[in-house]
């Protein structure tokens, strides 16, 4: 929900909030005015050669964003993508999704 103009917002840190590691995306849907994202993590099974190593994809977090928060996230990620491109971490070509440079 947009805040009224000239609202003074004070940000407070909460060190007790657990961090969530994510290395892949799961389902993303738009439901009404909310964006619902399932953020996932790969869990690697113990290797048993000569068989290929098994990997399980498990949800780490289910994130639900209002339209306003989704726009804020988009703008923040867009800015970060520019920084990552300048640092040589990703390659961006018009009309194609970004790729990692490693």
N, C-alpha and C positions, 0 to 999 in steps of 0.2 A: 504494500500500500504506500503510495507516495506520501511523504510528510509535507505538512504545510510549509510554505516559504518561511525562511528565517528561523526554522526550528533549530535549536541548539542540541546537537547529538553528542553524547559523551560515550566513547568506546571504553569498555572495561574488559580486561583480559581475564580468562578463566583457565588457569593452569591445570585444573582438574579435568578438563575435557580431554578425552583420549584422542590420540592421533590415529589416523586411518591410512594405512598404506594401500595404494591402488596402482596396479601396473597394466590394467586392461579395462575396457568398458564392457558392460553388459547391455541390458535392454534400456532404451530411452524412448519414452512416450510423452505425448502431449495429451493431457486429460483436462478438458475445460480450459481454464486459465493457468494450469500448473504444469510444469515440466517435471517429469519423474525420471530419474536416472538411477540405474543400478551400477555401482562401481565395483569392480571385481579384482581378485588377486589370483595369480597362478600358484598352485601348490605342486611342487615336483615330488614325484614318488621315487623311492630308492631304485637306482638303476639295476637291471638284471641282464647284462650282456648275454647273448648278442641281440636281445630284444630292445626296441627303442624305449627310451625313458618315458614313462607315463606322466601326464600332467592333468591336474584337475583344476577347473576354473570355478572359484567360489565367490559369492557376494561378500564384499567387505563393508559396504555401506549402501543404503537406499536413501537417495537425496531427493527431496521434493522442493521445488522452487516456484515462487510466484513469478508471474511474467516480469515484474520489475526486477526481481533478484536474478532471473535468467538473463536479462539485458545487462545487468551489472557484471555478471559472470562472463558474458560474451565480451564485453568491453575490456575487462581485466585480462582475460586470456588473449585477446587480440593484441593488447599492449605487450604482454609477456612473449608472444610469438615473435614480435618485432625485435625484442631484446635477444631472444634465442637465435634468431636469424643473424643479427649483427655479431653475436658471439661465435657463429659458425656451427652451432649445435643442430640446426635444422636447415633444410633447403626448401625454399618456397618458389614455385613456378606458377604463373597465372593459369587458372583453369584446372589446376591439379591440387590434390591435397598435399599438405606439407609432409616431408619425409625427414627422418633423422639422418645426420651426416656421418654417423659412425659406422 
